[in-house]
Amino acid sequence: MRQKRKHYTPEKQAAILHKHLVGKAAVSRVREQYASSLNVFYRWRKEFF
């Protein structure tokens, strides 16, 4: 059975990006924690910055 997509609010997206950019967490670690794809992560970064 397929998993449903996760939808994050803009505030949650910013918090996830904050962990990487300010907290210096590795992209792979943040992605594992929130189960998002690499493309989604970089798209969020492009949208916010």
Phi, psi and omega in degrees: 000139181285148175276147177284151177292146176266134178245120180254142176289160177303326179294318179292321177300316179296321179295321178295315178296323179300320178301323181281311188285316183264320181281353179059031176281145180293145180303317182298322180292317180294318179297317179298319183295322183251002177054047176249156181278163180297319180299318180296315181302311181289330176294318177300316181298320180294321180293320184277330185236000000 
